[in-house]
Amino acid sequence: MANKKKPKEKTNYKVIAENRRARYDYAIDEDLEVGIILQGSEVKSLRIGQSNIAESYASVDDGELWLTNAYIAPYEAAMFPHEPRAKRKLLVRQRELTKMAIATQREGMTLVPLVMYFNDKGMVKLKIATAKGKKNHDKRATEAKRDWGRQQQRLLRHGE
């Protein structure tokens, strides 16, 4: 019998930027952790927490995965400064890349960044998801469900 190792849980990571609106605007299908190619001044800026991925998106261009419109503030003490909204290359396995390319072309899905973080080894990682845009009635249903959950918690707390 072969011993299969269980995947280790990601418990020790520091969130840099989070796209909170993504779960409201999109129906998340599948998420994936990817690496990102950065310059030294970009990493320094991320370490002091100056970034935003709320308006960014990922796309497959010429067989490569790119993060577009992500904001990383310029680092003041940098000898060679970087462009704040530059297009940044994402690192992903070829199999996952083709799966994402097929999903975005055929199924009408989009690639949305959910969270940018430092993993337990100190590397910058990005969690992206294949998602489909929600219609207004879907957003209202999600909001009503969330409100009902809050109301239930209040009733349970005050009922005891």
Backbone hydrogen bonds, N-H to C=O, Kabsch-Sander energy under -0.5 kcal/mol:
donor,donor_aa,acceptor,acceptor_aa,energy
4,K,2,A,-0.6
5,K,3,N,-0.5
11,T,9,E,-1.2
13,Y,11,T,-0.9
14,K,118,F,-1.9
15,V,13,Y,-0.6
16,I,116,M,-3.1
17,A,116,M,-1.7
19,N,114,L,-3.3
20,R,18,E,-1.0
22,A,19,N,-0.8
23,R,20,R,-0.5
24,Y,21,R,-0.6
25,D,21,R,-2.5
26,Y,22,A,-2.2
27,A,132,K,-3.3
28,I,26,Y,-0.8
29,D,130,T,-2.9
30,E,130,T,-1.1
32,L,128,I,-2.9
34,V,126,L,-3.0
35,G,91,L,-1.9
36,I,124,V,-0.7
37,I,89,K,-2.5
38,L,36,I,-0.6
43,V,39,Q,-1.8
44,K,40,G,-2.2
45,S,41,S,-1.9
46,L,42,E,-2.1
47,R,43,V,-2.2
48,I,44,K,-1.1
49,G,46,L,-1.5
50,Q,45,S,-1.8
51,S,49,G,-0.7
52,N,71,Y,-2.3
56,S,53,I,-1.0
57,Y,68,T,-1.9
58,A,111,L,-2.2
59,S,66,W,-2.3
61,D,59,S,-0.6
61,D,64,E,-2.6
64,E,61,D,-1.4
65,L,90,L,-0.6
66,W,59,S,-2.9
67,L,88,R,-3.4
68,T,57,Y,-3.1
68,T,66,W,-0.5
71,Y,52,N,-2.7
72,I,70,A,-0.6
72,I,84,P,-1.9
73,A,50,Q,-2.0
76,E,74,P,-0.6
78,A,75,Y,-1.4
86,A,83,E,-1.2
88,R,67,L,-2.4
90,L,65,L,-3.0
91,L,35,G,-2.4
92,V,90,L,-0.6
97,L,93,R,-2.3
98,T,94,Q,-2.4
99,K,95,R,-1.8
100,M,96,E,-2.4
101,A,97,L,-2.5
102,I,98,T,-2.3
103,A,99,K,-2.0
104,T,100,M,-2.3
105,Q,101,A,-1.8
106,R,102,I,-2.6
107,E,102,I,-0.8
107,E,103,A,-0.7
109,M,103,A,-1.5
110,T,131,A,-2.9
111,L,58,A,-0.7
112,V,110,T,-0.6
112,V,129,A,-2.7
114,L,127,K,-3.6
115,V,127,K,-1.1
116,M,17,A,-3.2
117,Y,125,K,-2.6
118,F,14,K,-2.6
119,N,117,Y,-0.5
119,N,123,M,-2.7
122,G,119,N,-1.8
125,K,117,Y,-3.4
126,L,34,V,-2.7
127,K,115,V,-3.0
128,I,32,L,-2.6
128,I,126,L,-0.7
129,A,112,V,-2.4
130,T,30,E,-2.7
131,A,110,T,-2.8
131,A,129,A,-0.6
132,K,27,A,-1.8
134,K,25,D,-2.7
139,K,135,K,-1.9
140,R,136,N,-2.2
141,A,137,H,-1.9
142,T,138,D,-2.2
143,E,139,K,-2.4
144,A,140,R,-2.6
145,K,141,A,-2.2
146,R,142,T,-2.2
147,D,143,E,-2.5
148,W,144,A,-2.3
149,G,145,K,-2.0
150,R,146,R,-2.0
151,Q,147,D,-2.4
152,Q,148,W,-2.3
153,Q,149,G,-2.0
154,R,150,R,-2.2
155,L,151,Q,-2.4
156,L,152,Q,-2.5
157,R,153,Q,-2.3
158,H,154,R,-2.5
159,G,155,L,-1.7
160,E,156,L,-0.9
